[in-house]
Amino acid sequence: MVRIALWIAVPVILYFLPVPAGLSPAAWQLFAIYIAAILGLILRPFSEPVVLLTVIAASSVLFRNTGVVLSGYANPTVWLVFTAFLISAAIIETGLGRRIAYLLIGRFGRSTLGLGYVFAVTDLALAPVTPSNTARSGGIVFPIVRSLALSLGSPPGPDGRKVGAYLTVLLYSISLTTGYIFLTAIAPNLITAKFGQDILKIDASWATWATGAVVPGLICLAIIPYLVYRLYPPELKTFDNKTLSQEGLAQLGAMSGKEKRLLVLFVLAILGWATGSLTRIDAPAVALAFATLAVVTRVVTWDTLVGLKSAWSTLIWYGGIVGLADALARAKFFDWLAELVRLHLDLSGVNQIVVMGGLTLLSLALRYLFASQAAFCSTMVPVFFTIAVAGHLPLYPFFFLIAFATCYGTALTHYGGALGPVLFGEGYVGQWMWWFIGGMTVLMSVAVHMVIGLPYWQAIGFG
């Protein structure tokens, strides 16, 4: 009852407060509704779908904007999230995921920590050619992670802590680290790079980005599996990987026709994601084609897809939060927020390193308001780059700090990017633990980029 009371009271109070200067009454009131959605995801008075349906209904009644707030369900990224669940289900149901999992266990699986590093390297290898971490980590790597967890007797629920919970929450931080090591590893990077060229007047090419990211990024990637292992240790530390692998493969027997067909579709999906910049076929289109062909070729049945409760629940709540965020953007709220930040930051007389670190932390704090990395990059990154020019900050170091933080900062919440709902929606890890681990990995990443990144960029001529 306390959570329900807070969930209702805070937005109602905001709704009736005086409208800040420069903002329309409708935009401020819609912001109050948006805060109800964010607060509902934090407090969880009801499940996420119920929270978002309630908020959407309230917005529709108060503002008569049903079409606008439902527009999130037409967003391609929302469907990429949804189809990632379908891909995972196909790989698990056919047994292909278990087969790959047993092969990985036999080769690298002497310890759970070792498996964490295996998946870090796997995600890193795929990152340069898959410009969507939802497709890469959610559609390719996570189905294997989940199959491996099931093979080790760790489904969501009481046995999730054996290994499944650790690997799931770890993959989130891994993906958001490999996502900034390469310019082409996640689509919003391109938005940030374009602003770097237009506002900071710097060379933000693929090579420049990779050169700036490779040292701090790889250091973070080396730390994260161990850090998460210490923060949220799996119950299963080591196991007889050879025997487990041999027995599992023997039980599976020869590859079935469904597995072979799925393997072909799987390879085609990877090729589709890797060549999207050439074919102009985006990641959601590839994922939808995969899911459709999986049903048409009888790899999975429609009944299987209908029964994926987590997929449909995620579609409802994630599509809802994206629709509300879009409505708020159309009301120019984020433009007002960007201008507010720009006008009220006085950098005169402050040490430049302190300023850059403070602005980086401010950019991360603002991430709690955004349900989309692309929306954050489009709205707030230009503001921070403009502040850098006005404050005469070192342009390349500041560009790297903000550009990389836009990616790894997504780990702060489970709704800050499309991958979060895919992994969090499996139910392995509770919300507060998810946020705690994300917060710790983000703070570690900030420290690495400030302590190691700044001297490194100075040493290679980007000072």
N, C-alpha and C positions, 0 to 999 in steps of 0.2 A: 504493500500500500504506500509506503514511503517513496519507493521508486516511481510508482505511478503518479503520486502527487508532485514530485519534482519534475517529472517528464511533462506534466501539464502546466505547472505553475511558471516555470522559467520562460517558456515561449509566450505565455499569455502576458506576463509582465513586460517582456520585450515588445510585444505587439502594441501595447498601449503607451509605451514610453514616447517622449517627444522625438520627432524625426531629426536625425543629425543634418546639419547644413550640407547642401550639395547632393542630397539623396532624396528621391521621390518617396512619398508615403507608401506607395504600393511596393517599392523595392525593399523598404525597411520592414514592412509587414511580412513580405515574402521571406525575408531573412529570418524573421522569428519562426516561421513555419519550417524553414531549412534547419534551424537550430533544433527544432523538435525532432527532426529526423536524425541528426547527429547525436543528440542527447539520448534518443531512443536506442541507437546502436551501442552507446556507451553503457547506459543503465540497464538495458534489456528488461523492461517491465513485461514485455511479451517477446516472442520470437521475432527475428528480423523481418520476415515477410509481413507479419501482422502490424509491426511498427510502421513500415513503409506504406502499406495499404491505408492505414489510418491517416497518416500524414498527407498522402495523395488525396484522399477523400476530403480532408479539411481544406486543403489548398483549392481543390476543385469547387467546393461549395463557397468558400470565401472570395475567391478571385475569378471564378467562372473560367478557369484556364485548363480544363480537363485535357484538351488536346495537347497543350504544352507540356504538362507534367507527365503525360503518358508517352511523350516523344522519346523518352529514354529507352523504351522497349523497341524503338526503331533504330537505335544506335548500333552500328556494326560491332563495336567492341563488346557490347553486352552479349551479342550472339556468339562472339568468339569465346567468351567465358562459358556460355552455355554448352557449346559444342565441345569444349575441352573436357567437360564431364562425360560426354558421349564417347569421345575417343578413349578416355580412360576406361569406361565400362566395356568397350569392345575389346581392348587389349587384355583386360582382366578375364572377361567371360570366355574368350576363345582359348585361354591358356597360354597365349603368346607372351604375355607379361610375366607369367610364372616361369616360362622357359628362359627368358632373358634374365630374370632375377636369379634363377639357379645357376646360370652360367657366370653371372657376376659374383655370386656368393662363392662359387668354386674357385674363381680366379683371384678375387680381391677381398673376400669376406671374412678374414680371420677375426676382425673386430668391427664393432659398430662405428667407431671413430674412423676406421679405415674406409668403411663404406661412405661416410660423409665426404671424405676427400675424393673418392671415386666420382661421386655425383657432382662435386665442385668442378673437377676436370672435365667431365662430360658436358656440363652446361657451358663451360668456358669454350670448349671446342666448337659447340654449335652457335655460340653467340655472334660471331662476325657475319653469319649468313642467314640469321633468322631475326628480322627486324620487329619481332614481337616476343616479349618474354612470356606472354600468356601462351602463345603457340609453342614456344621452345620449352619452357619449364613446365607449363600446365598440360600441354598436349603431347609432348614427347617424353620428358624426363619423369614427371610425376606418375604417369601410369606404371612405369617400371618401379619407381619407389614404392607405390602402394602394393603392387604385386609382390615385391620383395618382403614388405612388412607382413602381408598375409601368409607368405611362405614360412615366415618365422613365427607364426602364431600371434600376430599383433594387429588385429583389426581395430577400428575405432571403438572406444568403450573402455572397460576396465583393463583390458590387455594392451591398450594403445601405448602405454608408457614403456612397454618392452623395447620397442625400436621405432614403431610407426610414428609416434608423436615427435620424437627427436628428428627423424629424417624429414618430416613434413615441414615443421617450422624452420628447420635448417635450410631447406630448399628455397624458402621465401627470401631469406637474406642472401643466399648464394646468387639467386637470379637477379636481385637488385644490385648486386656488386658486378657480376659479369655484364649487366645491362649498361654500365657506364664505361667499361673498359674499351668498348668499341663504339664508334659513332653509329654504326648500323645495327647495333644489338637491340635497340628499342626505338620506336618511331619518334617519341617526343624529343630525343636527342637532336634530331634534325631541326626542330623548332628552335631549340636553344642555340644551336650553331649558327642558324640564320640571324638571330638577334645579336650574337657575338660579332658577326661580320658587319651588320647594319649599324649597330649602336656603338660598339667598342672599336670598330674598324680594325679588327685583327683577322689573322688567317685562322679560320676554324675548320680546316680541312680534315679529312679522315686521318691522315698521317699525323697532323698536329694533335688532334684529339687523342689518338692512341699513344703518342709519345708522352703526353701529359698524364694519361691515366694509368699506363702500364705498371709503373713502380708502386705508387700508393694502392692501386687497385689489386695487384697481385699480393701485396702484403696483407691487405684486408681479407682477401680470399683465403690466404693461408691461415689467418687467425680465426676466422668465423667458425669453421667446424669445431675447433677446440673450445672456443668461447661458449658456443651454444651447448657443447658437451658438458662443460662445467656448470653452466647456469641451469640446465634442464637435462640432467644425465639420464640416459636410457637404462632400464633395468637389466637388459641383456647386453653385457659388455663384450664377451667373446663367445665363440661357439665352434663346433667341429664343422668347419665350412666344407671340407672335402666330402665327408660322408653325407651331409645334408644335401649337397649339390648332386651327388651321384644318385641318392635315393629319390630325390625329387624328379630328376630327369628320367629315371627309369620308370617312375610312376606315370609320367606324362606320355612316355612312348614316342613313337615317330610323330612328326608334324602332321596335323590334320589338314584337310583341304581348307577349312575355315582359317586356320593359322596362316597358311600360304597366301590365301587371298588377302588377308589382313596385312601381312607383311608387305605385299605389293602396294596396297593402299597407303601404308605407313611410309614407305620409301617415297611414293609419289607426293605425299603431303609435305615431307621434308624438302623435296625438290621444289615444290610449289612455294613454300615459305622462303627458301633460299634464293629463288629467282624472281621474287615478286617485283623487285625494282626494274627488271627487264620486261616481264610479261604484263605489268600493271594490274596483276590480279592480287588483291590485298589478302592479308592473313585470314580475316573472317570468311571470305569467299572460299578459300582453300579448305578451311575447317568445315564449313557447311557442305561442300562437295564431298569431303571425306565421310561425314556422317551419313549423307544421303546414299553414297555408294556402298557403305557398310550395310545398310538396310537392303538395298536393291540386290546386292550380291549374296544376301542371306548370311552375312558374317554375324549379324545380330538381328533380332526381331524387333518390330515396333513395340511389342509388349515390354521388352527389356527397357527400351528408352522411356516409355511411359512410367515405368516403375522407378525411375531414378529420382527419388524424392529430393535429394540434395541439389540436383541440377535445377529442378523446377522452383524450389524455394529460393535458390540463389538468383535465378532469372527474375523473380518477383521483386526481391529487395534491392538487388543491384541496379536493375533497370529503373526502379523507383528513385533511388538516390541520384542516378545520372540525370533523370528527367528533371528533378528539382534543381540540381546544379545548373542545368541548361536554362531553366526558367529564371534563375537568379542572375545568370550571366546576361540574358536578354534584357533584364531590368537594369543593367549597367551597375550592379552592386560591386562586382569585382573591379571594375574600372574606378569607381569611387574609392574603394579600399586601396588600390594601387596609388592613387593620387594622394590619399591621406598619409600613406607611408612616406612618399616622396617629400611632402611638404613639412613633415614633422621630425625629420632626421637631420640634425645639425652635426656635421663631422669635423668642424673646425677645432684644431688644437688637440685632437685625439690621435694616439699612435696608430699607424696604418694597419699593423698586424692585428691590433685589438679591434679596429673598425671592421676589418675583413672577417675576423672570427665572429664578432657580434652580428654582422649582417647574415652570415651563414646560419647562425643559430636562429635568427629571426625568420629566415626563409623556412627553416625546418619547423618552427613553432606554427607558422601559418598553414602548414600542410594538414593540420587537423581540420581545417575548414574546407578542404578540397577532396572531392571524390574522384578526381581524375588527374593523372600526372600531366596529360596534355593541356588540361585547363589551367593548371598552375603555371606551366611553362609559357603559355600564351598570355596569361594575365600578369603574373608577378615578375617573371624574369626580366622583361623590359624595364621594369621599375628599378630593380637592383642594378642593372647595367647602367641605367641613366644616373643613378646615385654614384656609381663608381667613376663615371666621367666627370660629374660635377665635383666630386671629392678628390679628384686627381689620384685615385688608387692605382696600384700596379695592375695593368689591365689583364695580362695573361694569367697571373696567379688568381686574381679574383674571378675571372671567367671559369677557370678550372674548378675553383671551390664551389661556385654556385651551380655550374653545369652538372658536376658529379653528385652534388647534394640533392638536386631535383630527382635523381634516380634512387639513391640509397635511402633518402628520406621517406620514400613510400613505405618503408618497413615499419614506420611508427604506428600505423593503423592497419586494420584488415580491410578497409574500404578505400584506401588511397590510390589504388590502381587495380587493373582488371585481374591480375594474378591472385591477389589476396582472397577474393571470394571463392576462387577455385580451390585453393589449398585449405583455407579456414573452413570452407563449407563441408569438408569431409568429416569434421567433428572430432579430430584428434586432440586439439589443444583448445582450452578455454580462452575467452577473450582477454582477460586481464593478463594471463601468462603470455599470450601472443603479443600484447602491447609491451609488456615488460622486456621480453627478449628482443623485440624490435627496437625498443628504446636503447637497450644496452649495445646492440650492434651498431646503431646509428651514432651513439656517443663515441664508440671506439673508432668508427670511420672518420668522424670529425677530428679526433685526436691524431690519427695517422696522417690525414691530409694537412693538418696544421703543423705538426711536428716534423714529419718526413717530407710531405709534399712540397711545402714552401721552399725549404733548402734545395730539394731536388730540382724544382722548376728554375730556381736561381742558377743552379750549377749547369743546367743544359741551355741556358740562354733565354729563358722565358721569365726572367725576373722583372 
